Amino acid sequence: MIRIVTICSLVSLLMLVLYLPAAKPAGVFISQVRIEHALLSEFWGQDHAMAMLAKMLDLQPDSTPSPPLIPIAQGPAGKNAKVLPEVAAVGNRLLNNEYFRSLNALLIQATYRAAVVLYLLPGLLPFLVAAVVDGVVRRSVKGKDFSGHNPEVFAACVSGAIVACCCLVIACVLPIQLPVALMPALLFCCGALANIGLANYHKRL
């Protein structure tokens, strides 16, 4: 069950990420970032919103790497001198089309939402740690008082945690307006499922 849920979630996520740039232009993703920054400024305050934006900029690479199929170095005179410009032209036409521009804009939106999650994570970390520790302690208590563990509950909780993590990633790439509390709610859901799942985990010896 867990393997099936994992495979289906990953395949669905991959198909969605590859489909969205073909269905939406780059301007949609950039506009969504502007809208969400305004909403976060109103909800969390201007200082926190600017800190989230700074976190997104920190996640960006300092310099854009050269595409691997476009040679930059100039070769010696001869056949290479004629082939390299043609390959570079083909690579430029490939990477400068509308699909790749939309894909780059989607990456910017996903980076911004991931930066929001990373900025909020320190405040949620005590709850997540407490949920994991409580689940481990409850599992140990169940093992000593012979109350038993429930493999079905464990499998359901692991599957639910995988779906919640997948929904968190999907929420980062969807070019639609999301509730401001959705990201923290998904993290809380992962912590609660981890607590119940660990409490019912039974390792066979």
RODO-2510 file (C-alpha; in nm, 4 decimals, decimal comma):
residues 205
     n   res          X          Y          Z
     1     m     0,0000     0,0000     0,0000
     2     i     0,2761     0,2436     0,0955
     3     r     0,4703     0,1698    -0,2242
     4     i     0,1616     0,2176    -0,4402
     5     v     0,0806     0,5522    -0,2771
     6     t     0,4423     0,6670    -0,3132
     7     i     0,4658     0,5715    -0,6809
     8     c     0,1286     0,7252    -0,7678
     9     s     0,2136     1,0469    -0,5827
    10     l     0,5514     1,0869    -0,7519
    11     v     0,4157     1,0109    -1,0991
    12     s     0,1263     1,2549    -1,0516
    13     l     0,3651     1,5229    -0,9293
    14     l     0,6001     1,4724    -1,2238
    15     m     0,3161     1,4875    -1,4769
    16     l     0,1814     1,8040    -1,3181
    17     v     0,5195     1,9805    -1,3177
    18     l     0,5752     1,8938    -1,6841
    19     y     0,2211     1,9911    -1,7848
    20     l     0,1837     2,3291    -1,6138
    21     p     0,4511     2,5149    -1,8186
    22     a     0,2789     2,3997    -2,1366
    23     a    -0,0638     2,5136    -2,0155
    24     k     0,0261     2,8461    -1,8496
    25     p     0,2440     3,1304    -1,9777
    26     a     0,5330     3,2636    -1,7715
    27     g     0,3447     3,5800    -1,6768
    28     v     0,0874     3,3809    -1,4788
    29     f     0,3503     3,2436    -1,2389
    30     i     0,5235     3,5812    -1,1954
    31     s     0,1905     3,7545    -1,1313
    32     q     0,1058     3,4922    -0,8723
    33     v     0,4293     3,5646    -0,6852
    34     r     0,3446     3,9368    -0,6761
    35     i    -0,0096     3,8665    -0,5531
    36     e     0,1071     3,6295    -0,2815
    37     h     0,3752     3,8690    -0,1632
    38     a     0,1066     4,1370    -0,1187
    39     l    -0,1195     3,8948     0,0699
    40     l     0,1626     3,7746     0,2942
    41     s     0,2551     4,1354     0,3674
    42     e    -0,1008     4,1940     0,4835
    43     f    -0,1302     3,8672     0,6795
    44     w     0,2152     3,8288     0,8418
    45     g     0,3309     4,1898     0,8236
    46     q     0,5675     4,3753     0,5947
    47     d     0,8829     4,2740     0,7830
    48     h     0,8047     3,9015     0,7714
    49     a     0,7020     3,9189     0,4052
    50     m     1,0279     4,0911     0,3125
    51     a     1,2199     3,8287     0,5130
    52     m     1,0430     3,5547     0,3129
    53     l     1,1360     3,7309    -0,0098
    54     a     1,4969     3,7568     0,1078
    55     k     1,4916     3,3849     0,1864
    56     m     1,3808     3,3162    -0,1716
    57     l     1,6681     3,5254    -0,3063
    58     d     1,9088     3,3313    -0,0861
    59     l     1,7875     3,0088    -0,2469
    60     q     1,8655     3,1393    -0,5942
    61     p     2,2077     3,0502    -0,7435
    62     d     2,4616     3,3305    -0,7606
    63     s     2,5197     3,2742    -1,1309
    64     t     2,3206     3,0927    -1,3953
    65     p     2,5131     2,7875    -1,5182
    66     s     2,5610     2,7441    -1,8887
    67     p     2,3328     2,4881    -2,0546
    68     p     2,5267     2,1623    -2,0925
    69     l     2,4507     2,1257    -2,4637
    70     i     2,5669     2,4728    -2,5632
    71     p     2,9456     2,4958    -2,5941
    72     i     3,0881     2,8287    -2,4864
    73     a     3,4573     2,7775    -2,5492
    74     q     3,5772     2,8463    -2,8971
    75     g     3,7460     2,5545    -3,0696
    76     p     4,0253     2,5544    -3,3217
    77     a     3,9756     2,6523    -3,6828
    78     g     3,8291     2,3830    -3,9039
    79     k     3,5181     2,1739    -3,8691
    80     n     3,4641     2,2611    -3,5014
    81     a     3,4587     2,6312    -3,5821
    82     k     3,1610     2,5709    -3,8119
    83     v     2,9802     2,3180    -3,5944
    84     l     2,9918     2,5032    -3,2608
    85     p     2,7901     2,8092    -3,3721
    86     e     2,5242     2,5848    -3,5248
    87     v     2,4930     2,3790    -3,2060
    88     a     2,4808     2,6977    -2,9982
    89     a     2,2049     2,8384    -3,2211
    90     v     2,0003     2,5196    -3,1878
    91     g     2,0468     2,5228    -2,8119
    92     n     1,9401     2,8861    -2,7884
    93     r     1,6260     2,8215    -2,9905
    94     l     1,5484     2,5215    -2,7700
    95     l     1,5967     2,6947    -2,4367
    96     n     1,4438     3,0303    -2,5294
    97     n     1,1034     2,9014    -2,6302
    98     e     0,7816     2,9679    -2,4413
    99     y     0,7811     2,6337    -2,2598
   100     f     1,1217     2,6834    -2,0985
   101     r     1,0378     3,0426    -2,0047
   102     s     0,7221     2,9158    -1,8310
   103     l     0,9231     2,6406    -1,6641
   104     n     1,1677     2,8973    -1,5306
   105     a     0,8813     3,1125    -1,3996
   106     l     0,7267     2,8057    -1,2353
   107     l     1,0610     2,7424    -1,0645
   108     i     1,0591     3,0994    -0,9327
   109     q     0,7091     3,0551    -0,7906
   110     a     0,7989     2,7197    -0,6354
   111     t     1,1142     2,8703    -0,4837
   112     y     0,9143     3,1560    -0,3340
   113     r     0,6601     2,9237    -0,1731
   114     a     0,9366     2,6926    -0,0515
   115     a     1,1053     2,9969     0,1028
   116     v     0,7809     3,0745     0,2864
   117     v     0,7742     2,7182     0,4236
   118     l     1,1400     2,7378     0,5299
   119     y     1,0800     3,0724     0,6984
   120     l     0,7857     2,9334     0,8966
   121     l     0,9580     2,6026     0,9751
   122     p     1,1509     2,7200     1,2869
   123     g     0,8211     2,8157     1,4502
   124     l     0,6680     2,4762     1,3658
   125     l     0,9775     2,2733     1,4474
   126     p     0,9016     2,2379     1,8236
   127     f     0,5636     2,0840     1,7413
   128     l     0,7138     1,8449     1,4850
   129     v     0,9901     1,7344     1,7232
   130     a     0,7415     1,6920     2,0073
   131     a     0,5126     1,4846     1,7833
   132     v     0,7961     1,2517     1,6819
   133     v     0,9255     1,2122     2,0397
   134     d     0,5745     1,1492     2,1716
   135     g     0,5161     0,8855     1,9043
   136     v     0,8410     0,7055     1,9894
   137     v     0,7579     0,7114     2,3627
   138     r     0,4049     0,5820     2,3034
   139     r     0,5459     0,3024     2,0868
   140     s     0,7850     0,2038     2,3650
   141     v     0,5040     0,2085     2,6225
   142     k     0,2819    -0,0049     2,4006
   143     g     0,5619    -0,2573     2,3609
   144     k     0,6063    -0,2909     2,7365
   145     d     0,2441    -0,3080     2,8473
   146     f     0,1534    -0,5486     2,5620
   147     s    -0,1243    -0,3237     2,4334
   148     g    -0,0059    -0,4022     2,0821
   149     h     0,0620    -0,2050     1,7679
   150     n    -0,1685    -0,1653     1,4720
   151     p     0,0046    -0,2206     1,1355
   152     e    -0,3000    -0,0977     0,9452
   153     v    -0,2956     0,2346     1,1287
   154     f     0,0783     0,2637     1,0665
   155     a     0,0354     0,2001     0,6927
   156     a    -0,2516     0,4491     0,6715
   157     c    -0,0522     0,7163     0,8562
   158     v     0,2567     0,6679     0,6392
   159     s     0,0420     0,6859     0,3260
   160     g    -0,1278     0,9983     0,4587
   161     a     0,2080     1,1601     0,5380
   162     i     0,3313     1,0842     0,1847
   163     v     0,0153     1,2374     0,0363
   164     a     0,0509     1,5430     0,2629
   165     c     0,4135     1,5937     0,1551
   166     c     0,3110     1,5517    -0,2089
   167     c     0,0311     1,8060    -0,1599
   168     l     0,2872     2,0435    -0,0096
   169     v     0,5016     2,0165    -0,3220
   170     i     0,1968     2,0476    -0,5492
   171     a     0,0928     2,3580    -0,3579
   172     c     0,4309     2,5098    -0,4422
   173     v     0,3820     2,4728    -0,8176
   174     l     0,0102     2,5380    -0,8716
   175     p    -0,0418     2,8883    -1,0203
   176     i    -0,3572     2,9532    -0,8179
   177     q    -0,4269     3,1524    -0,5059
   178     l    -0,3878     2,9320    -0,1984
   179     p    -0,5029     2,9990     0,1592
   180     v    -0,2239     3,1558     0,3616
   181     a    -0,2587     2,8923     0,6344
   182     l    -0,2407     2,5968     0,3926
   183     m     0,1373     2,5420     0,4162
   184     p     0,1491     2,5415     0,8000
   185     a    -0,1609     2,3201     0,8079
   186     l     0,0072     2,0593     0,5853
   187     l     0,3153     2,0619     0,8092
   188     f     0,0950     2,0166     1,1167
   189     c    -0,0787     1,7294     0,9384
   190     c     0,2559     1,5615     0,8687
   191     g     0,3522     1,5938     1,2353
   192     a     0,0218     1,4479     1,3572
   193     l     0,0435     1,1550     1,1148
   194     a     0,4046     1,0911     1,2171
   195     n     0,2969     1,0832     1,5813
   196     i     0,0219     0,8260     1,5244
   197     g     0,2275     0,6220     1,2786
   198     l     0,5319     0,5937     1,5063
   199     a     0,3107     0,4962     1,7978
   200     n     0,1764     0,2019     1,5950
   201     y     0,5008     0,0974     1,4246
   202     h     0,5965    -0,2614     1,4993
   203     k     0,9392    -0,3781     1,3892
   204     r     0,9672    -0,7513     1,3459
   205     l     1,2726    -0,9083     1,5047
***
